[in-house]
Amino acid sequence: MNHLILNRGLTLLTPFLSLDFLKKWTGRSFIAPFYHTVSDDDLRHLKHLYPIKKVDAFKKELDFFQKHFEPIGLFDLLKYIEQHNALPENKFFLSFDDGFRECEEIVMPILLKRGIPACFFINPPFIDNKDLMYRCKQSLVFDKILESDEKARFKNHFSYLDSDETVLDRFGISFEAYLKKQKPYMSSVQLQNLVENGFDLGAHSQQHLPYYALSLKEQIAETLESLKAVQQFQPKAYTFSFPFTDDKVDNSFFEAIKKSDLKITFACAGLKDDSIVNHIQRYAMEFDKGKYLSTYDEMKAVWLAYKMKKLLNKSKVYH
């Protein structure tokens, strides 16, 4: 990841700069960190997609955010944006994508103990483990291949591993069996438990497809159908996060959803501004930042990178 390399390089320039100084210098003190799951287990459906955040590491990152920012929930975030046409100061908004079961089993108790609000973005077709997202299928198959004597033959074919019946049969892989045994996603009961404990749910599309590969009509359908399904658990749900990225999603999409129940949307371009004030760019916390880079140093580099991009007029996403 280019931005990860940049951030690591910028840590060399920040030893004598405090985060408080950088927030004041840049004129920005809001961040929206997001995760997918938190677990100490070997999650085969995820381990080849991104580093899985360990429980202790997650707690330490929460320590950092609570020390340097104040948590803000979805309702208060939207209210502030509507009143001030800007992002709030010195706040962090926490969210989780994809609806994995660890969100209710591991994350929720931690957040409740700390009093941190959060929003969980869900792909409805995967609720109750009815299906597995195609990238998770690829990770699962790839993991099985790496255990075999034929890894050299298949290791460069990651992109089609979820759909090649020959490969699935060859390695004895059953997605249905994996879903039944491992239950990677939250159940309907777990989602309801999140809501009953004061957390928010949001839509994350139906099939978790990259929106740049969809037509405008398909983008809108994926968005609104998933929101309608999420509203079965939280009737007043009004938020959505893009799967993968909002790259190449133009203003016509945002104009089209204005008449829907959606009031605030999210993407994941990092610490950046956006041309649409109620569309928030989030920062992914699951990249491997290395053993010796603290969250404090990472965030100082992130803020310095933001300042450099701002000077080059590259700190804002336009649609």
C-alpha distance (Angstrom), angle and dihedral (degrees) to the residues before:
residue distance angle dihedral
M1 . . .
N2 3.81 . .
H3 3.80 94.0 .
L4 3.81 90.2 51.9
I5 3.81 91.2 53.3
L6 3.80 89.4 47.0
N7 3.79 92.6 50.1
R8 3.80 92.4 49.6
G9 3.80 90.2 50.6
L10 3.78 92.1 48.7
T11 3.80 91.7 55.9
L12 3.81 85.3 75.5
L13 3.82 88.7 63.6
T14 3.79 98.3 47.1
P15 3.85 108.1 61.5
F16 3.79 92.4 107.7
L17 3.81 97.3 36.8
S18 3.78 120.4 89.3
L19 3.78 122.4 -145.4
D20 3.80 89.7 -121.9
F21 3.80 89.5 57.0
L22 3.80 91.9 47.9
K23 3.80 92.2 50.1
K24 3.80 90.8 52.2
W25 3.80 93.2 42.7
T26 3.79 93.8 52.1
G27 3.80 95.1 40.2
R28 3.80 90.4 -128.7
S29 3.79 128.0 103.7
F30 3.82 103.2 159.5
I31 3.79 125.8 98.9
A32 3.81 133.8 173.5
P33 3.82 109.0 -154.7
F34 3.79 116.6 -170.4
Y35 3.78 138.3 -171.2
H36 3.79 138.3 -177.6
T37 3.78 101.8 -145.1
V38 3.79 143.8 -21.3
S39 3.80 120.2 -139.4
D40 3.79 145.3 137.6
D41 3.81 90.0 -148.8
D42 3.78 128.1 99.2
L43 3.82 100.2 -105.2
R44 3.79 104.2 -165.6
H45 3.81 93.4 -171.1
L46 3.82 90.6 59.6
K47 3.81 109.6 23.7
H48 3.82 94.5 91.0
L49 3.82 94.6 46.7
Y50 3.81 102.7 57.2
P51 3.82 139.5 -26.5
I52 3.80 110.4 -72.0
K53 3.80 111.6 -127.2
K54 3.79 112.5 -119.9
V55 3.81 118.7 -134.9
D56 3.80 95.5 -115.9
A57 3.80 92.3 47.1
F58 3.80 90.0 50.1
K59 3.80 91.6 52.1
K60 3.80 91.4 49.9
E61 3.79 91.0 51.2
L62 3.79 89.6 50.9
D63 3.81 87.9 50.9
F64 3.79 87.9 56.5
F65 3.79 95.9 47.6
Q66 3.80 92.7 46.4
K67 3.79 90.9 49.8
H68 3.80 96.7 49.9
F69 3.82 102.9 27.6
E70 3.78 140.6 26.5
P71 3.82 119.3 -118.2
I72 3.78 118.0 -116.0
G73 3.79 128.0 -166.0
L74 3.78 127.8 -135.9
F75 3.81 96.4 -101.6
D76 3.81 93.8 50.2
L77 3.81 91.7 44.4
L78 3.80 92.0 53.6
K79 3.80 91.9 43.6
Y80 3.80 91.7 52.9
I81 3.81 92.8 48.2
E82 3.80 91.8 49.3
Q83 3.80 92.0 49.5
H84 3.80 99.7 41.1
N85 3.82 104.8 23.1
A86 3.80 87.3 -132.9
L87 3.80 142.1 79.3
P88 3.82 118.2 -84.8
E89 3.79 121.2 -103.0
N90 3.80 125.8 -107.9
K91 3.81 94.1 -2.4
F92 3.80 135.4 125.7
F93 3.79 125.4 -153.2
L94 3.80 115.1 -156.7
S95 3.80 125.2 -153.5
F96 3.80 142.4 164.0
D97 3.81 129.1 -150.0
D98 3.82 134.0 -146.0
G99 3.81 102.0 21.4
F100 3.82 101.9 -104.2
R101 3.80 115.1 178.6
E102 3.81 94.4 -118.0
C103 3.80 86.4 71.6
E104 3.79 89.8 72.1
E105 3.79 99.3 29.0
I106 3.83 100.2 44.4
V107 3.81 110.9 8.0
M108 3.81 100.0 45.2
P109 3.84 96.4 57.1
I110 3.81 90.6 48.3
L111 3.80 92.9 50.2
L112 3.80 93.5 44.7
K113 3.80 90.8 53.1
R114 3.81 90.4 51.1
G115 3.79 96.8 40.2
I116 3.81 93.6 -122.5
P117 3.82 118.3 151.1
A118 3.80 120.2 -143.6
C119 3.77 143.5 174.0
F120 3.81 124.2 -131.9
F121 3.80 117.2 -153.2
I122 3.80 114.2 -149.2
N123 3.81 138.6 -161.0
P124 3.84 100.4 -148.9
P125 3.85 98.4 -152.9
F126 3.82 88.8 63.8
I127 3.82 96.1 52.1
D128 3.83 112.0 117.6
N129 3.82 88.3 16.4
K130 3.78 95.0 -80.9
D131 3.80 91.6 146.4
L132 3.80 141.8 -0.6
M133 3.80 123.7 -123.0
Y134 3.79 111.6 -107.5
R135 3.81 94.8 -117.2
C136 3.79 89.9 52.8
K137 3.79 88.6 51.7
Q138 3.80 89.2 52.7
S139 3.80 91.5 51.4
L140 3.79 91.7 48.3
V141 3.80 93.7 50.2
F142 3.79 92.6 43.5
D143 3.80 90.3 52.9
K144 3.80 90.1 52.7
I145 3.80 91.3 49.3
L146 3.80 92.1 51.5
E147 3.80 88.4 58.3
S148 3.81 91.0 55.3
D149 3.79 135.1 76.3
E150 3.81 90.5 -113.6
K151 3.79 100.4 64.9
A152 3.81 92.5 115.0
R153 3.79 89.6 58.5
F154 3.80 97.5 50.6
K155 3.81 107.7 24.1
N156 3.81 93.9 95.4
H157 3.82 94.1 52.2
F158 3.80 99.3 71.0
S159 3.80 95.3 132.5
Y160 3.82 97.0 66.6
L161 3.80 100.8 32.9
D162 3.80 92.9 104.6
S163 3.79 94.5 59.4
D164 3.82 107.2 31.1
E165 3.80 103.0 106.9
T166 3.80 91.1 -167.5
V167 3.79 91.1 58.4
L168 3.81 92.7 44.7
D169 3.79 92.1 51.0
R170 3.79 93.4 43.0
F171 3.77 93.1 57.0
G172 3.80 97.1 34.8
I173 3.80 95.4 -117.8
S174 3.79 121.8 166.8
F175 3.79 117.3 -179.2
E176 3.79 90.2 -168.1
A177 3.80 91.3 56.2
Y178 3.80 91.6 47.8
L179 3.80 91.9 50.1
K180 3.79 91.3 48.7
K181 3.81 94.5 48.6
Q182 3.81 104.1 34.8
K183 3.83 100.7 29.2
P184 3.83 94.5 -157.6
Y185 3.82 94.7 -177.6
M186 3.77 132.7 62.7
S187 3.76 119.8 -96.4
S188 3.79 124.5 -128.3
V189 3.81 88.2 -102.3
Q190 3.79 91.7 54.0
L191 3.80 92.2 49.4
Q192 3.78 90.3 51.0
N193 3.80 89.1 49.5
L194 3.80 90.1 55.9
V195 3.80 90.5 52.5
E196 3.80 93.2 46.0
N197 3.80 88.9 53.2
G198 3.78 92.0 55.6
F199 3.80 102.0 -98.1
D200 3.79 125.0 133.6
L201 3.79 128.8 -121.9
G202 3.77 125.5 -150.8
A203 3.79 137.9 -177.5
H204 3.81 121.7 -100.7
S205 3.84 100.2 -179.5
Q206 3.78 126.7 -87.9
Q207 3.80 105.8 -92.6
H208 3.82 101.0 16.1
L209 3.81 92.8 -119.2
P210 3.83 122.7 161.4
Y211 3.79 106.7 -95.4
Y212 3.80 93.3 -144.0
A213 3.82 86.6 68.2
L214 3.82 93.7 53.6
S215 3.78 132.3 79.7
L216 3.80 118.3 -116.4
K217 3.79 89.8 -104.1
E218 3.80 90.9 52.4
Q219 3.81 92.1 46.6
I220 3.79 91.5 53.9
A221 3.82 93.0 45.9
E222 3.81 93.3 49.3
T223 3.80 89.9 49.1
L224 3.78 101.8 45.2
E225 3.80 96.3 38.5
S226 3.79 90.5 53.8
L227 3.80 91.6 46.9
K228 3.80 91.3 51.5
A229 3.81 90.2 52.2
V230 3.82 92.7 48.2
Q231 3.81 89.5 51.5
Q232 3.80 88.1 66.3
F233 3.79 86.0 73.1
Q234 3.80 98.4 32.7
P235 3.82 109.7 20.9
K236 3.80 93.7 -164.3
A237 3.82 95.7 49.6
Y238 3.79 108.6 142.2
T239 3.80 108.4 166.4
F240 3.80 139.5 88.0
S241 3.80 136.6 -173.7
F242 3.79 123.0 -157.3
P243 3.80 117.4 -116.8
F244 3.82 109.8 -119.0
T245 3.81 99.1 -19.1
D246 3.79 145.7 -20.9
D247 3.80 90.1 -130.6
K248 3.82 112.3 143.0
V249 3.82 91.7 9.7
D250 3.79 101.8 131.3
N251 3.78 133.1 -158.7
S252 3.81 93.1 -90.0
F253 3.80 88.8 73.8
F254 3.79 93.0 53.5
E255 3.80 91.1 45.9
A256 3.81 90.2 51.2
I257 3.82 94.7 53.3
K258 3.82 95.0 48.4
K259 3.80 90.9 93.3
S260 3.82 92.2 51.7
D261 3.81 129.1 83.4
L262 3.80 90.6 -94.7
K263 3.79 113.5 115.6
I264 3.80 103.0 162.9
T265 3.82 133.6 22.3
F266 3.79 136.6 -169.6
A267 3.79 140.6 -152.0
C268 3.80 134.7 172.7
A269 3.81 112.8 -116.1
G270 3.79 92.3 127.8
L271 3.78 126.9 -120.3
K272 3.80 97.2 -6.2
D273 3.78 138.0 125.4
D274 3.78 121.4 -121.0
S275 3.79 133.6 -140.9
I276 3.81 88.1 -130.0
V277 3.79 108.6 65.6
N278 3.81 96.3 -151.8
H279 3.80 92.6 47.7
I280 3.82 108.3 87.1
Q281 3.79 127.3 -159.9
R282 3.82 112.5 -142.1
Y283 3.80 132.6 -155.0
A284 3.83 119.2 -122.8
M285 3.80 112.1 -131.3
E286 3.81 98.1 -169.8
F287 3.78 102.1 79.0
D288 3.79 113.6 112.4
K289 3.79 103.4 -106.2
G290 3.78 93.5 -179.9
K291 3.77 134.2 -107.3
Y292 3.79 96.6 -80.6
L293 3.80 102.5 42.9
S294 3.80 112.9 92.9
T295 3.78 123.1 -151.1
Y296 3.81 87.8 -113.1
D297 3.82 91.8 56.3
E298 3.80 90.9 42.9
M299 3.81 91.8 53.8
K300 3.80 92.8 46.7
A301 3.81 88.4 54.7
V302 3.82 90.3 46.8
W303 3.80 91.6 53.2
L304 3.80 92.5 45.8
A305 3.81 90.0 50.3
Y306 3.80 88.6 50.8
K307 3.81 90.0 53.2
M308 3.80 92.0 50.1
K309 3.81 91.4 48.9
K310 3.78 89.8 48.0
L311 3.81 91.1 54.4
L312 3.82 88.0 51.6
N313 3.83 92.6 45.6
K314 3.80 90.2 -115.2
S315 3.79 100.3 111.9
K316 3.80 96.4 92.6
V317 3.80 131.1 72.3
Y318 3.82 113.3 -139.2
H319 3.81 125.7 -160.6
